[in-house]
Amino acid sequence: MSQGKSRRVLFVLLAGLVLSVGGGYAWTFTPSYSLYRLKHALDTHDYETFSRYVDMDSVLDHALDELGNSESNEGEKPRLKGFLGKLQRKGLFKFLAGDAREVTKAGLSIAVEQAVKDHDPPLPQIPLLAVPATLWLGRSEGELVVFPVKLKKEQVVEVKMRRASPEPWRVVEVTNLKVLLSALQRLDGDVVGLVEL
């Protein structure tokens, strides 16, 4: 091989390496990377990493608002059934989102931490395709990036992330939480025996 050809090949390889390293470094500043790290934290039960990529205070505030307001939206679908439906009809979610908000947030924060750290029960799975999909499906809403995460059976939650430099992108809101409550519906029989209404 001539010296000119070997220099061109070396230049192409070096340029490819620089682009790969630069692209990988740039990816670490995207919502896609944060979702990847969050998925890894859930898979490894790493609460410290989980809390770095999830603003629990904001997520819990929005969750309580969504569940508390869902009681006033009678025609909203899907409606909760069973034990959780009874709690909703009796106004418990509204109470927890209102008068007992701070106590509820503290309890939920502890429950989330314990759930992430506990290796026995399976945690919600973030689909692997959701990570690259955030690059294409994400849309900007002011300072937020919003993207859908498709779960099983055509169920979709919407995740909203915000970045405050020098922090990474963090989940600040998850909407359509009733879809996630279906997992609790399976516990309906066990819970009803523990709590009398």
Disulfide bonds with the S-S distance in Angstrom:
none
